[in-house]
Amino acid sequence: MEERTYLQTWKKYLPVIRLHLKRSLTEDQSFKLNITDFESAGDRGKSGYTFSITIENGKVTTSLSGSPVARDLYEALKSDETIKAMFADKSVKIAVGKTFLLSIKTTHLSTYK
């Protein structure tokens, strides 16, 4: 199994992410990450730290295999019971861009299939 290089870094951000997830129910959220936190955890080189993941009803619907940063974020989110509860009946898109801005967009999933 691969080493979870960024897991501790993401766990440090969980309280802030939890707050922004809650706020994302009414409007899209974003906040700046500290690049030094991630660079000290591991060097991503040219591949960078950018990613986008979509979580529907608590399950990831995008591939995390190419991004250890995204994979470790999802592991940290899954380990938090409050955050797991927030994922119920929702689609949450979390993205980090080149400027280290983490954005969260939440939509309610339709109960009609």
DOKE-868153 format. One line per 10 residues: number of its first residue (from 1); their letters; for each residue z, x, y of C-alpha. Coordinates in steps of 0.001 Angstrom, whole numbers, plus 524288, in hexadecimal, padded with zeros to 5 digits. Layout:
BEGIN
NUM) A) Z,X,Y ~ ...
# end
This chain:
BEGIN
1) MEERTYLQTW) 80000,80000,80000 ~ 7FCCA,804C3,80D9F ~ 80787,8093E,8169B ~ 80B8C,7FF2F,820D1 ~ 80A0C,8087C,82C53 ~ 80ADD,7FE3F,83721 ~ 8149C,7F4B4,8311F ~ 82089,7F9F5,83867 ~ 81908,7FA1D,84530 ~ 81537,7EBCC,8438B
11) KKYLPVIRLH) 8230E,7E7FB,83FA6 ~ 8278B,7ED6B,84CB4 ~ 81E1A,7E401,8536E ~ 821F6,7D7EE,84B77 ~ 82B22,7D1EB,855BA ~ 8206C,7D2BF,8601A ~ 81607,7CDC3,856B7 ~ 81EE7,7C268,852BF ~ 8207B,7BE86,86110 ~ 811E5,7BF47,863CB
21) LKRSLTEDQS) 80E9D,7B7DB,8574F ~ 8175A,7ACC0,85BC1 ~ 8110B,7ACB7,86936 ~ 8036C,7AD42,86332 ~ 8053C,79F34,85EAC ~ 802AE,79ADE,86CA8 ~ 7FA29,7A5EF,871F8 ~ 7F3DB,7B291,86D51 ~ 7FCB6,7BE5F,86E67 ~ 7FAF0,7CCF1,87002
31) FKLNITDFES) 80360,7D8CE,8727D ~ 8019D,7E773,87305 ~ 805C0,7EFFA,86797 ~ 80AA0,7FDDC,86977 ~ 7FFE2,806CC,86451 ~ 809C1,811BA,861F4 ~ 810FE,8095D,857E7 ~ 804BD,80876,84FA0 ~ 7FFEB,81651,8518D ~ 80D09,81BB1,84D2D
41) AGDRGKSGYT) 80C83,81317,84100 ~ 7FEFF,817CB,83CE8 ~ 7F235,81CF4,8420D ~ 7E70E,81340,840FC ~ 7DD7B,81C9E,8476D ~ 7D01F,816EA,84A5C ~ 7D2CE,80A5D,842CD ~ 7DD26,806F1,84CDA ~ 7E761,7FC65,84C7A ~ 7DEF6,7F0A0,84FC9
51) FSITIENGKV) 7DECC,7E50C,84689 ~ 7DE6F,7D657,845B8 ~ 7E530,7CE32,83B60 ~ 7E56C,7BFA0,83932 ~ 7F0CC,7B940,8322F ~ 7EF7D,7AB27,82DBF ~ 7FB88,7A44B,8288A ~ 801E9,7B199,82674 ~ 7F68C,7B787,81EDC ~ 7ED57,7C1E7,8242C
61) TTSLSGSPVA) 7DF36,7BD50,82432 ~ 7D95E,7CA44,828BB ~ 7D8C3,7D704,8213F ~ 7E38E,7E0B5,82443 ~ 7DE94,7EB7C,81B51 ~ 7D81B,7F347,82632 ~ 7E3C7,7F348,82F5C ~ 7F125,7F87A,82B80 ~ 7F5DF,7F478,83911 ~ 7F222,7E62C,836CB
71) RDLYEALKSD) 7F716,7E654,828C7 ~ 80462,7EB6B,82CF0 ~ 80523,7E160,837EB ~ 802FF,7D67F,82E02 ~ 80D82,7DC5A,8251D ~ 81719,7DC7D,83080 ~ 813B4,7CE82,8344E ~ 8156E,7C9BB,82643 ~ 822EF,7CFE4,825A8 ~ 827DC,7C7C3,83126
81) ETIKAMFADK) 82C27,7BA05,82D25 ~ 82B21,7B47C,83B02 ~ 81D37,7B95B,83C76 ~ 81971,7B48B,82EDC ~ 81E23,7A6F1,832BD ~ 815C7,7A770,83F14 ~ 8098A,7A9AC,836D5 ~ 80AC7,79C7A,82FE3 ~ 7FF23,7938D,832C9 ~ 7F99A,79D3D,83C90
91) SVKIAVGKTF) 7EEA2,7A6EF,83E07 ~ 7F306,7B327,8451C ~ 7E99F,7BDAC,849A5 ~ 7EFC7,7CAAC,84D44 ~ 7E77F,7D578,852E3 ~ 7E9BC,7E2E4,8589D ~ 7DF1E,7E8B6,8611F ~ 7DC19,7F673,865CB ~ 7E586,7F507,87147 ~ 7F0DB,7F217,867F0
101) LLSIKTTHLS) 7F1D5,7E41B,86C95 ~ 7F6AF,7DB61,86197 ~ 7F1C8,7CD73,862F9 ~ 7F63A,7C15A,85BAA ~ 7EED0,7B486,85AF2 ~ 7F4AB,7A94C,8533F ~ 7EE3E,79C78,84F7A ~ 7F361,79164,84747 ~ 7EC6D,78F56,83A64 ~ 7E72A,781CB,83814
111) TYK) 7EE22,77A1D,82D90 ~ 7E122,773C1,82A3C ~ 7D892,77B2E,820B0
# end
